[in-house]
Amino acid sequence: MSTSTLTAGLGLKPQHFDAALACAEPGLWFEVHPENYLVAGGPRLAWLDAIRAQHPVSLHGVSLSLAADAAPDTGHLKRLAALAERIEPVLISEHLAWSAWRGTYLPDLLPFARTHEALVRIAGNIARTQDALACRIAIENPTHYLRIEGNDWGEIDFLHELTRRTGCGLLLDVNNVHVSARNLGFSAEAYIDAFPADTVMEVHLAGHTPDPLLGQALLVDSHDAPVAPVVWALYERLVARIGARPTLIERDDRLPPFTEMLAERSQAHALLQTLKAACA
């Protein structure tokens, strides 16, 4: 299935499996973390097969550790490739971060300095991943909580150069832009306006919360709240410039009923449908 047929989707959690399977909203698609399905069988994988029979599914990885100083784990890549062959995802994406160091795995997506050396290393890891999966993947812009010194590249230029060197695409997470802009003190609007339109394969929208101790001085990309109005405004600004792109509503904690998730998804779906009609 072409991504041009996708409108808005939802991150899929086990609590919503039955409601998702029964849902027949037009253009609806679902995204899952593949790490939860890298098994040879069992009820959860069978359930994902059932969802895939009804809706397009994308895979959004959290553990390839593409920014690490080592190649992605070959065993993990083989399992990921097997899952992709089984469900034929409409998109595969990963984060611009690292989470493994010399055999130790950390439960986070960690930052790095955007040096020339990092660019070469990450481009190589993306190329290895795309070769293993035999498809193009999308790389997500990170969330920032503090400034890291020693950068040779601005973030957008770094991401764009990765696409040029590897042929990968980009996943633009609008909430990440807002949170990072507030935490580091740059313009989210300027970032959105400068992001290269032709590279965007997917857009993510999610909620955030103030840090429990620092409040509004530090926003946390918590994925446990509705998409904020300021993030919706940035999203509308983005798609007004680049056009309709597959858009996902993410929610990973404090999950509301499926109907509430579907209402947020409908807001993005309606906007994308309006854009597509205007371009027809």
WONORSUL-V469415 format. One record per pair of residues at least 12 apart in sequence whose ideal C-beta (glycine too) atoms are under 10 Angstrom apart, sorted by the first residue. I is the first residue (numbers start at 1). GAP is how many residues later the second one is. If there is no record, write none. Layout:
# WONORSUL-V469415
i=(I I)
gap=(GAP GAP)
This chain:
# WONORSUL-V469415
i=(1 1 1 1 1 1 1 2 2 3 3 3 3 3 3 3 3 3 3 3 4 4 4 4 5 5 5 5 5 6 6 6 6 6 6 6 6 6 6 6 6 6 6 7 7 7 7 7 7 7 7 7 7 7 7 7 7 7 7 7 7 7 8 8 8 8 8 8 8 8 8 8 8 8 8 8 8 8 8 8 8 8 8 8 9 9 9 9 9 9 9 9 9 9 9 9 9 9 9 9 9 9 9 9 9 10 10 10 10 10 10 10 10 10 10 10 10 10 10 10 10 10 11 11 11 11 11 11 11 11 11 11 11 11 11 11 11 11 11 12 12 12 12 12 12 12 12 12 12 12 12 12 12 13 13 13 13 13 13 13 13 13 13 14 14 14 14 14 15 15 15 15 16 16 16 16 16 16 16 16 16 17 17 17 17 17 17 17 18 18 19 19 19 19 19 20 20 20 20 20 20 20 20 21 21 21 21 21 21 22 22 23 23 23 23 23 23 23 24 24 25 25 25 25 25 26 26 27 27 27 27 27 27 27 27 28 28 28 28 28 28 28 29 29 29 29 29 29 29 29 29 29 29 29 30 30 30 30 30 30 30 30 30 30 31 31 31 31 31 31 31 31 31 31 31 31 31 31 31 32 32 32 32 32 32 32 32 32 32 32 33 33 33 33 33 33 34 34 34 34 34 34 34 34 34 34 34 34 34 34 34 34 34 34 35 35 35 35 35 35 35 35 35 35 36 36 37 37 37 37 37 37 37 37 38 38 38 38 38 38 38 38 39 39 40 40 45 45 45 48 48 48 49 49 51 52 52 52 52 52 53 55 56 56 56 56 56 56 57 57 57 57 57 58 58 58 58 58 58 58 58 58 58 58 58 59 59 59 59 59 59 59 59 59 59 59 59 60 60 60 60 60 60 60 60 60 60 60 60 60 61 61 61 61 61 61 61 61 61 62 62 62 62 62 62 62 62 62 63 63 63 63 63 63 63 63 63 64 64 64 64 64 64 64 64 64 64 64 64 64 64 65 65 65 65 65 65 65 65 65 65 65 65 66 66 66 66 66 66 66 66 66 66 66 66 66 66 66 66 66 66 67 67 67 67 67 67 67 67 67 67 67 67 67 67 67 67 67 67 68 68 68 68 68 68 68 68 68 68 68 69 69 69 69 69 69 69 69 69 70 70 70 70 70 70 70 71 71 71 71 71 72 72 72 72 72 72 72 73 73 73 74 74 76 76 76 77 77 77 77 77 78 80 80 80 80 80 81 81 81 81 81 81 83 84 84 84 84 85 85 89 89 90 90 91 91 91 91 91 91 91 91 91 91 92 92 92 92 92 92 92 92 92 93 93 93 93 93 93 93 93 93 93 93 93 93 94 94 94 94 94 94 94 94 94 94 95 95 95 95 95 95 95 95 95 95 96 96 96 96 96 96 96 96 96 96 96 96 96 96 96 96 96 97 97 97 97 97 97 97 97 97 98 98 98 98 98 98 98 109 109 109 109 110 111 111 111 111 111 111 111 112 112 112 112 113 113 113 113 113 113 114 114 114 114 114 114 114 114 114 114 114 115 115 115 115 115 116 116 117 118 118 118 118 118 119 119 119 119 119 119 119 120 122 122 122 122 122 122 123 123 123 123 123 123 123 124 124 125 126 126 126 126 126 126 126 127 127 127 127 128 129 129 130 130 130 136 136 136 136 136 136 137 137 137 137 137 137 137 138 138 138 138 138 138 138 138 138 138 138 139 139 139 139 139 139 139 139 139 139 140 140 140 140 140 140 140 140 141 141 141 141 141 141 141 141 141 141 141 141 141 141 141 142 142 142 142 142 142 143 143 143 143 143 143 143 143 143 143 143 143 143 144 144 144 144 144 144 144 144 144 144 145 145 145 145 145 145 145 145 145 146 146 146 147 147 147 148 154 154 155 155 155 155 155 155 156 156 156 156 156 156 156 157 157 159 159 159 159 159 160 160 160 160 160 162 163 163 163 163 163 164 164 168 168 169 169 169 169 169 170 170 170 170 170 170 170 170 171 171 171 171 171 171 171 171 171 172 172 172 172 172 172 172 172 172 172 172 172 172 172 172 172 173 173 173 173 173 173 173 173 173 174 174 174 174 174 174 174 174 174 174 174 174 174 174 174 174 174 174 174 174 175 175 175 175 175 175 175 175 175 175 175 175 175 175 175 175 175 176 176 176 176 176 176 176 177 177 177 177 177 177 177 177 178 178 178 178 178 178 178 178 178 178 178 178 179 179 179 179 179 179 179 179 179 179 180 180 181 181 181 182 182 182 182 182 182 182 183 183 183 183 183 183 183 188 188 188 188 188 189 189 189 189 191 191 192 192 192 192 192 192 192 193 193 193 195 195 195 196 197 197 197 197 197 198 199 200 200 200 200 200 200 201 201 202 202 202 202 203 203 203 203 203 203 203 203 203 203 203 204 204 204 204 204 204 204 204 205 205 205 205 205 205 205 205 205 205 205 205 205 205 205 205 206 206 206 206 206 206 206 206 206 206 206 206 206 206 207 207 207 207 207 207 207 207 207 207 207 207 207 207 207 207 208 208 208 208 208 208 208 208 208 208 209 209 209 209 209 209 209 209 210 221 221 222 222 222 223 223 223 223 223 224 224 224 224 224 225 225 225 225 226 226 226 226 226 226 226 227 227 227 227 227 227 232 232 232 232 235 235 235 235 236 236 236 239 239 239 239 239 240 240 242 243 243 243 243 243 244 244 244 244 244 244 244 244 244 244 245 245 246 246 247 247 247 247 247 247 248 248 249 249 249 249 249 249 249 249 249 251)
gap=(28 55 56 87 88 89 90 54 88 26 53 55 87 88 135 166 198 199 242 243 240 241 242 272 22 24 51 85 241 21 22 23 50 52 84 85 196 238 239 240 241 242 266 18 19 20 21 22 237 238 239 240 258 259 261 262 263 264 265 266 268 269 17 19 20 21 195 197 236 238 239 240 241 254 256 257 258 259 260 261 262 263 264 265 18 19 20 21 22 46 47 48 49 81 82 193 195 237 238 239 240 241 256 259 260 13 15 18 19 20 21 45 238 239 240 241 248 251 252 254 255 258 19 20 21 22 47 49 193 195 212 237 238 239 240 241 244 250 254 17 18 19 20 21 24 35 36 39 43 45 46 246 249 17 19 20 23 238 239 240 242 245 248 18 22 30 33 241 240 241 242 243 14 235 239 240 241 242 243 245 246 13 27 30 31 33 34 241 29 240 238 239 240 242 243 27 30 31 34 35 238 241 242 26 29 30 32 33 34 32 236 28 31 32 235 236 239 242 30 31 30 237 240 241 244 243 247 28 29 219 238 242 245 246 249 26 27 28 234 237 238 241 22 26 27 28 29 60 61 62 217 218 219 236 18 21 22 24 25 26 27 28 60 218 25 26 27 28 29 58 59 60 62 171 173 215 217 218 219 12 16 19 20 25 26 27 28 51 55 57 26 27 28 29 30 219 14 23 24 25 26 27 28 29 30 42 45 46 49 50 53 55 58 60 24 25 26 27 28 29 41 44 45 48 12 26 12 20 22 42 43 46 49 50 25 37 38 40 41 42 44 45 40 44 39 42 38 41 42 35 38 39 37 38 36 34 35 36 37 38 34 35 31 32 33 34 35 190 30 31 32 33 34 29 31 32 33 34 35 80 113 143 144 188 190 21 24 25 28 30 31 32 33 34 35 74 78 29 31 32 33 34 35 78 80 111 142 144 188 190 15 19 31 32 33 34 68 76 79 31 32 33 35 37 45 46 47 78 13 17 31 32 36 37 42 44 46 12 13 16 30 31 33 34 35 36 61 62 64 65 73 29 30 32 33 34 35 36 40 41 44 45 60 28 29 30 31 32 33 55 56 57 58 59 60 62 63 71 73 96 102 28 29 30 31 32 33 42 43 44 45 46 47 51 54 55 58 72 75 29 30 31 32 33 34 42 44 53 54 57 29 31 32 33 43 48 49 52 56 28 30 31 32 33 51 55 50 53 54 57 58 22 28 53 54 56 57 60 27 30 32 54 58 24 53 56 51 52 54 55 56 54 12 14 49 52 53 48 50 51 52 53 54 50 48 49 50 51 48 49 44 46 112 156 44 45 46 47 78 80 110 111 155 157 37 38 41 43 44 45 46 109 110 44 45 46 47 75 76 77 78 80 108 109 111 155 15 31 32 35 43 44 45 46 74 77 14 15 44 45 46 47 48 76 78 81 13 15 16 18 22 26 30 43 44 45 46 59 62 63 66 74 75 12 13 14 15 25 42 43 45 46 12 13 14 20 23 24 27 31 33 34 112 32 31 32 33 34 35 36 37 30 36 38 39 35 36 37 38 39 40 34 36 37 38 39 40 41 43 44 45 47 35 36 37 38 43 36 37 35 32 33 34 35 40 33 34 38 39 42 43 46 45 17 36 39 40 43 44 38 39 40 41 42 43 45 41 42 41 13 36 37 39 40 41 42 38 39 40 41 38 37 39 36 37 38 27 30 31 32 33 65 29 30 31 32 33 34 64 25 30 31 32 33 34 61 62 63 64 108 20 23 24 27 29 30 31 32 60 62 19 30 31 32 33 36 62 64 14 15 17 18 29 30 31 32 33 35 36 39 50 54 63 13 17 31 34 38 79 30 32 33 34 35 36 37 40 63 65 76 77 78 32 33 35 36 37 38 39 40 42 77 34 35 38 39 66 73 74 75 76 37 38 72 36 37 38 36 37 40 22 25 31 36 39 40 14 34 35 38 39 40 43 37 39 12 13 36 37 40 34 35 36 38 39 37 33 35 36 37 38 32 35 31 33 29 30 31 32 33 25 26 28 29 30 31 32 33 28 29 30 31 32 33 74 75 77 19 20 23 24 25 27 28 29 30 31 32 63 66 70 73 75 29 30 31 32 33 48 58 75 77 14 17 18 21 29 30 31 32 53 56 57 58 59 60 61 62 63 64 65 73 29 30 31 32 33 44 46 47 48 50 52 53 55 56 59 60 75 12 15 28 30 32 45 55 12 14 15 18 54 57 58 61 13 14 28 30 41 43 50 52 53 55 56 57 27 29 30 39 40 41 42 43 49 52 39 41 38 49 53 26 28 34 35 36 37 48 28 31 34 35 36 37 38 42 43 45 46 49 44 45 48 49 43 47 41 42 43 45 46 49 50 44 45 48 43 46 47 46 41 44 45 46 48 44 43 38 39 42 43 45 46 44 45 43 44 45 46 32 35 36 39 41 42 43 44 45 65 69 19 23 31 42 43 44 45 46 21 22 23 26 27 29 30 42 43 44 45 46 59 60 62 63 15 16 17 18 19 20 21 22 25 42 43 44 45 46 14 15 16 17 18 19 20 21 24 42 43 44 45 46 47 57 12 13 14 15 16 17 19 20 22 23 12 13 14 15 16 19 44 45 12 29 31 30 31 32 27 28 29 30 31 27 28 29 30 31 26 28 29 31 23 25 30 34 35 37 38 22 23 24 37 40 41 32 35 36 39 12 32 33 36 32 35 39 29 32 33 35 36 31 35 33 29 32 33 35 36 24 27 28 29 30 31 32 33 34 35 27 30 22 26 18 20 21 22 24 25 17 20 12 13 14 15 16 17 18 19 20 13)
